[in-house]
Each structure stands twice: as structure tokens, then as C-alpha cells.
């Protein structure tokens, strides 16, 4: 039975003013749940000493584990160090290793370090420092063994706190707050199937598998099927997950599953397939303006499969670089299967890549007509054997239409690699 | 002087489990701030009677206005009615109008109403009901006049609570908690100046301008200077903002300010400058792989200034399309000012655009050497008059290096347009 209580305290005036949703609290909750430590409260407060102290005292009193983010920067409104030292009644001292790392951070970038930055090297006496390899401010853990209480203080930026949490903090929590209960989540990420269809296909499985919880999380064009299992050993949890996974895959179109991991992207899958098969790809983009190239090169090592692309936004560029015939442009219009087809063949010819994908469409908000509305997008795929085209109509604003068009182009590549 | 304290309490296990960020709290904060009622705390709790009661008691004790969302549905884990009635020590009664509206809701959809749904018509005795025209559960307001305290309880779905808040709740708040104070925020968004430097430059202004609060919000490579003014008339607030703005601009490098609006992007500024001056731009991207093209075409109407780009990821592509000389590539390496310069000139020549920008660098995580580390990026700018190059060293992971390189390239364009 898990009796550890845990809560998250986020600081930042921008949160209580409503500038951003509190995604740090969200991401921390997921991680803590995976460690078997469910979170009971989220609190957010502005950069104000008194409200922060009130919130921290309440959290310290009622929970075993308090995880705090933000307020560790070098400026006037970074108050966490000071308030923690007040509430936990401990002094602050300069940490030599942190000083060294902050100085190196500036040296590496060849910019002089403002003196005020060294305040970030101050940490509570007796704490466990959490060194920052992605920024300047170290985090820290204060562990009150006799009270079975801990506060974990992390910097606000995700690229800074995530490595700290996934490394030393996780190690610390597993050593001092072992729960004996293991939660594991498996995510089946699907694309281009409506949520209601997936819901119908797996509805008989909801609540029907002991120890397993199913959930659907829908984003435009994509649905995640979330399988969470809890048991007392890792083998048992994994067995539960795998048997639930099999049952689900038997009910849905398994080809629509583009990844089986939290936050895994379609471009990661495409990259893996291309690398494994030693294939290369090139892109000819109109309405996406470079987005597909950007996503294909988001992946480390992308130079193995991606060599080049043309952003052919204007008709002239389509003719000049890709050899689209002017007559075809005039006859069918730039947003047409015919032009998508010529863009893909032209790109394949120019690049010599194994695959060339093309995208031409109307991202809006203007430029639509009754015959060719905003959201209409054509795709081309040229391989050594064939050139194919697809037509889709997306809804949403410019940003969503472009994201969905890029998703679809990447999915065309994924399916081509699977054949 | 505003002495009303306000906080938001969100209920929902999905929030503390980290499935979604708490966007209700975010949207409510923005609305309350616009009414002159700044929010001091956000709290989120799961669907659990005890933790909810703890959180509600704390909120009730310390704040004048508590706004609560969620937990008003018909199921077992909808606990708000019961817990509010316990904490505020009041009975629940069936509201006849709510019963009528819930029944009509089902009649309209021609589906039979499960009996359990009528529990949603229960509201605290003496409350002001908030009828729901978009769903079934009514919200309610309990107003303790003698204590100058109010709880506003709203359903969770945004399409249900937004009309309630923007209608009767706003009316109620303006009648009972008139602040007579107007808050306005102006944001100076700066790029390529360290946070600590800006902090040093404006440190004497913090807390030194009556009626004005200053804050810094730092993202990699960018710092927002947030100026919030409060006064009793709109003219006064605007005057305060403008005078604070002037004082700040006198202390910092005003050219580093790329926008003066919440959420405004650097590409929006670049687009506006290009359109106003009827200039066009083309891009030659290596390590950013299409990201600069993508961001330039994020803006509706981008075809006015953006025609084309080349994603020249490989050396071969740099030679083939942009005419970079092989000898230069061999002598200086692909990541060099010399190659950036030839990429920009080549792109300018090919496209005939007024400006061509180029980017070549090492985004990592691999590919770095002691002489050319990960994060080293060269930029080229070709105009009708000159070709210039810049060198930068960025820190962070691949994604951050690419984002910062794209920011920097867009900033080169912005500054070129300002000359």
C-alpha cells in the first residue's frame, strides 16, 4: 500500500497570470506516476515572497515529497532559494562545483559573465545539489530523514530540469521512497483514424482487462490509445501491457499505429525505417514551406537519409527548379494532383534520392475558392517504380492545416517504407 | 489599492496525473486579470473528497474570491457539490429550473435521461445558480457578504463555463468586487541579449515606478520585459505603461526589441517589414533543414515576400544548387563563414530575391570537433549591395540549437530591413 504523499509547486507570475499553462506540473506528474508516486496537488504561485512562503509551508506540512520548479534564475524575481531557506530554516552557501559550471557555461559561449549570475551557485546548507548541464542554475534536494520528507527544487526550463529529474532525482526517489507498486504505460499512437471509430472498435475492452486502464487521447488527425498497467513486479506489469496491446491491435487497423512510445513522433519512425533500409528521401514543398524538411531533419543523424529539398512556394520556383510544365500549372492550377505529381518526379530526378515527396495546397486563411477550398492539399510520391498522388481536405487554421499536411506527407513515406 | 485576493481551484484526476495541462486555470487567470482581479494561486486536486476538502478550506480561508472548475458531472467521481456543501456548511436543494433544463437537454437529443443525471440539479441552499446552456450541470455562486467572500463553481468543459463566466459571473464580480482598477500589460520582446545583462541594465527600475510592475521572462536567446500598470482609468494605465516603456528603452539596446506585443513572433515582425518595403527573401538552409522557410511561411500572406528556398543539407546539394565551390568546401569545411557566404550569394543569384539568408552549422548531437563544436553556426546574408557573414555558438540540444539558429537568421533579416 502506497502511503507516500506528493505534490508539485510551480512558481512563476506568468503561470498565475495565465500566460502559459503549467506544463511543468503536467510532465512531472507523469514521471512521478511512473515511479509509483501519484501526485495529490498541483499549486502555482507568482513570484512573490509571501504567497510563495504560504504555499511552500502548506506543501511541506501535508506531503512527503514536494517537487518545486522555477525561481532559480539570477534576477530580482527569482525567489525560490531565499524562500526555501526561510521555510526550511537553513542557511545558503556557495557551491564550488556550481560556481565552476556557471563560469564554464559562459566561457564556452565566449561571453563575459555578469557578476549577478553567481547568485545561482547558492544552495541550502546540507542539501544534495543537482548540477545543471543544460543551463546555469543548479537544483537541489533537501532530505529530512527523520520526518520522511523531501523537497526537490528544480529550475523552470524543461531542457534543464528533465535531465535532472530523469537522472539523480529518480535515483534518489527510488532509493528513499520505494513504492513496491509499478505503473507502466504503453501508448499506441495512431494516425488518420477518427477517435469515434477507434472508440467503437475497442469499446468492449474498456474496464474489461483486470489491472489495466485504457484511455484515448485525441489530437487533430491523431489518436493515442493509452494502456496503463499496475502490478507488484516489473514482469507482471509488462505481461499485462503486452496482453492488452495484443487485444487492442486485433481490434484496430494496426497499420495506423505509427509508434508505440509516449511522445514518439512519426518522423522518428520514418527515420528508423529509412536508415534500416539504407534509403534516402528528398522533399519538394509548397504550402508547408520547409516544415517537412524541418521535421525530417529534427532527428539526429538525419544526414544518412536526407540530402536536399526545394521549397517551391511560387509557381516560378516550381517551374525553375522542379521542371513543372507551365501548361500543367495553367491547366490544373498549382494546387492539383497533376502538379504534385510533376513536383515529386522533378525532385526525384534532381536529387537521385530513393523517394521524393511533394506537397502543394491551400493553407489559408485566404486563397480558397468553392472548387479549391482552404485545407485542400495534394501530395506526390515518386519512387524508382512509380509516381502516386493523394488528395486530402483538412480543417482548422493555417497552422493546423500545415501540421496535418506535414503529418500526412510523413505518413505516406512511412507506409511506402513498410511495403 | 486593490485588496481583493483571488485564486483558482481545479478538480480532476486527469490534471494531477498529468494527462492534460490545466488550461482552465490559465484561461480563467487571463479573464480575471482583465477584470482587475489578479490571481494569486492555482491549485489542482484529483477527484478525492478529502484532498478536495483540504484544498477548498485553504482557498476559502485565504482568498476573497475562489473560482472552482470541474466535478459537477453526474458520476461517482464528481464531488464538488458535496464538498462545497460540507466546507461552506450549507445544505443542497433541487433547483426546479435546473431540473427543467436538464430534462429538455435530453429531450432535444431524443435520448432517454438516466435518472442519475438529476443529481446535477442539486445546488447549495441560498446560492445564485448559473444555468448551463451548453450542457447539463449548472454552476453556482455562494456569496458570503458579511465576510466579503465568494466561491464561484463552474463545470469543467470550456464550452460550458466560458459563457457562464463571460456572462453572469463577470456581471456579479463587477457588481460586488469592483476594483476600479485597470490592469494593462505591455511586453517588450528582446532577442540576443542575456537575461542577466537586461536585469543589470534595468535593475534600478524594479519597484521604482509607482503603479508599475516589471518582470523578466527568459527563453533561450530571448527575454521578455513585461510591464504591468494599474490605475483607475484607462488613460492613466496607458500613460503609466508608455512612460515605463520609455524609461526601459533608454536603458537597454532598443534595437534588440523585436516586438511589443504578447505572443508576437520575430517572423511576424520580419513579414511586416518586408511587406511594407515590398521586399522579397529566399533562404538556403543546411542545419535548419527548412525551419527558416517554415517560419517565414507561418504568416498568412507570406507569398508576398517569400518565393523559394533550397534545403542544401549535403555538400553535394550545396554545390549542385547553390554553386558553392568544391575547393571552398574542402578548404574551409561546410560549416564556415566562407561557405555561408557562397550559399547566400548563390541563393540570391538563383532567386533574384532582394535578400537571401543562409545557415550552415552543427546542430548535433554528433558531428562536433574541438575546432568546430556542436552549436557552431554560420550565417550569410546577400543583398544587392553586399554579402555579410556571422558566426555564433549556441548551447543546448539539437532542437534548441536549430530554433536559436532560425531565430538568429530571422533577426539578421529584421535588422537588415531596419537599416
Contacts between the chains, C-beta under 8 A, distances in Angstrom:
chain1	res1	chain2	res2	distance
A	13	B	215	5.7
A	14	B	215	7.8
A	14	B	217	5.6
A	14	B	226	7.9
A	15	B	26	7.8
A	15	B	29	8.0
A	15	B	42	6.7
A	16	B	29	5.9
A	16	B	38	7.6
A	16	B	39	4.8
A	16	B	40	6.4
A	16	B	41	6.9
A	16	B	42	5.9
A	17	B	29	5.8
A	17	B	30	7.3
A	17	B	33	5.8
A	17	B	38	7.2
A	17	B	39	7.3
A	17	B	185	8.0
A	18	B	25	7.6
A	18	B	26	4.6
A	18	B	27	6.6
A	18	B	28	7.2
A	18	B	29	3.1
A	18	B	30	3.7
A	18	B	31	7.8
A	18	B	33	6.6
A	18	B	39	7.5
A	19	B	26	7.8
A	19	B	217	7.7
A	19	B	262	7.5
A	20	B	26	6.9
A	21	B	21	3.7
A	21	B	22	6.0
A	21	B	23	4.9
A	21	B	25	7.5
A	21	B	26	4.5
A	22	B	21	6.0
A	22	B	22	5.9
A	22	B	25	7.4
A	22	B	26	7.8
A	22	B	42	6.9
A	23	B	21	4.9
A	25	B	18	7.5
A	25	B	21	7.5
A	25	B	22	7.4
A	25	B	44	7.4
A	26	B	15	7.8
A	26	B	18	4.5
A	26	B	19	7.8
A	26	B	20	6.9
A	26	B	21	4.5
A	26	B	22	7.8
A	27	B	18	6.5
A	28	B	18	7.1
A	29	B	15	8.0
A	29	B	16	5.8
A	29	B	17	5.7
A	29	B	18	3.1
A	30	B	17	7.4
A	30	B	18	3.8
A	30	B	19	8.0
A	31	B	18	7.9
A	33	B	17	5.8
A	33	B	18	6.6
A	38	B	16	7.5
A	38	B	17	7.2
A	39	B	16	4.8
A	39	B	17	7.3
A	39	B	18	7.5
A	40	B	16	6.4
A	40	B	45	6.8
A	40	B	46	6.5
A	40	B	48	7.6
A	40	B	51	5.2
A	41	B	16	7.0
A	41	B	43	6.3
A	41	B	44	6.9
A	41	B	45	5.6
A	41	B	51	6.7
A	41	B	55	6.5
A	42	B	15	6.7
A	42	B	16	6.0
A	42	B	22	6.9
A	42	B	42	7.2
A	42	B	43	6.8
A	42	B	44	4.0
A	42	B	45	8.0
A	43	B	41	6.3
A	43	B	42	6.8
A	43	B	43	5.2
A	43	B	44	7.9
A	44	B	25	7.5
A	44	B	41	6.9
A	44	B	42	4.0
A	44	B	43	8.0
A	45	B	40	6.8
A	45	B	41	5.6
A	45	B	42	7.9
A	46	B	40	6.6
A	47	B	215	7.0
A	48	B	40	7.6
A	51	B	40	5.2
A	51	B	41	6.7
A	54	B	62	7.1
A	55	B	41	6.6
A	58	B	58	6.3
A	62	B	54	7.1
A	73	B	195	6.9
A	73	B	218	6.8
A	74	B	195	7.0
A	74	B	196	5.0
A	74	B	199	6.8
A	75	B	195	6.5
A	75	B	196	7.3
A	75	B	199	4.4
A	75	B	216	5.5
A	76	B	199	6.9
A	76	B	203	6.8
A	76	B	206	5.1
A	77	B	215	5.8
A	77	B	216	6.9
A	105	B	395	7.3
A	108	B	393	7.3
A	108	B	395	6.7
A	109	B	393	5.6
A	109	B	395	6.2
A	110	B	393	6.5
A	111	B	194	6.9
A	113	B	196	8.0
A	114	B	194	7.0
A	114	B	196	4.0
A	114	B	197	6.0
A	114	B	199	7.8
A	114	B	200	5.7
A	116	B	196	5.3
A	116	B	199	6.4
A	116	B	200	6.4
A	117	B	196	5.2
A	134	B	395	7.7
A	134	B	396	6.5
A	134	B	397	7.5
A	157	B	220	7.7
A	159	B	396	6.3
A	159	B	397	6.2
A	159	B	400	6.4
A	215	B	19	7.5
A	217	B	19	6.8
A	283	B	290	7.6
A	283	B	311	7.3
A	285	B	290	7.2
A	285	B	293	7.7
A	287	B	297	7.9
A	288	B	294	7.1
A	288	B	297	7.8
A	289	B	290	7.7
A	289	B	293	4.9
A	289	B	294	5.2
A	289	B	296	6.9
A	289	B	297	3.0
A	289	B	298	7.7
A	289	B	302	7.2
A	289	B	306	7.2
A	289	B	309	8.0
A	290	B	283	7.6
A	290	B	285	7.2
A	290	B	289	7.7
A	290	B	290	3.0
A	290	B	291	6.5
A	290	B	292	6.9
A	290	B	293	2.9
A	290	B	294	4.1
A	290	B	297	7.1
A	290	B	309	6.2
A	290	B	311	6.7
A	291	B	290	6.5
A	291	B	294	4.3
A	292	B	290	7.0
A	293	B	285	7.7
A	293	B	289	4.9
A	293	B	290	3.0
A	293	B	293	7.7
A	293	B	311	4.5
A	293	B	313	8.0
A	294	B	288	7.1
A	294	B	289	5.2
A	294	B	290	4.1
A	294	B	291	4.3
A	294	B	294	5.2
A	294	B	402	8.0
A	296	B	289	6.8
A	297	B	287	7.8
A	297	B	288	7.8
A	297	B	289	2.9
A	297	B	290	7.1
A	297	B	311	8.0
A	297	B	313	6.6
A	298	B	289	7.7
A	298	B	398	7.4
A	298	B	399	6.8
A	298	B	402	7.7
A	300	B	364	7.2
A	300	B	365	5.3
A	300	B	366	6.8
A	300	B	398	5.8
A	301	B	366	7.1
A	302	B	289	7.2
A	302	B	313	7.6
A	303	B	313	6.2
A	303	B	314	6.7
A	306	B	289	7.2
A	306	B	313	5.5
A	307	B	313	5.7
A	307	B	314	4.2
A	307	B	316	6.7
A	307	B	317	5.7
A	308	B	310	7.4
A	308	B	311	5.8
A	308	B	312	6.0
A	308	B	313	5.8
A	308	B	314	6.2
A	308	B	316	7.7
A	308	B	317	3.7
A	308	B	320	7.8
A	308	B	321	7.2
A	309	B	289	7.9
A	309	B	290	6.2
A	309	B	310	7.7
A	309	B	311	3.6
A	309	B	313	7.7
A	310	B	308	7.4
A	310	B	309	7.6
A	310	B	310	6.3
A	310	B	311	7.3
A	311	B	283	7.3
A	311	B	290	6.7
A	311	B	293	4.5
A	311	B	297	8.0
A	311	B	308	5.8
A	311	B	309	3.7
A	311	B	310	7.3
A	311	B	311	6.9
A	312	B	308	6.0
A	313	B	293	7.9
A	313	B	297	6.6
A	313	B	302	7.6
A	313	B	303	6.2
A	313	B	306	5.6
A	313	B	307	5.7
A	313	B	308	5.8
A	313	B	309	7.7
A	314	B	303	6.7
A	314	B	307	4.2
A	314	B	308	6.2
A	316	B	307	6.7
A	316	B	308	7.7
A	317	B	307	5.7
A	317	B	308	3.7
A	317	B	351	7.9
A	320	B	308	7.8
A	320	B	350	8.0
A	321	B	308	7.2
A	321	B	310	8.0
A	321	B	321	7.9
A	350	B	320	8.0
A	351	B	317	7.9
A	364	B	300	7.3
A	365	B	300	5.4
A	366	B	300	6.8
A	366	B	301	7.3
A	398	B	298	7.5
A	398	B	300	5.9
A	399	B	298	6.9
A	402	B	298	7.7
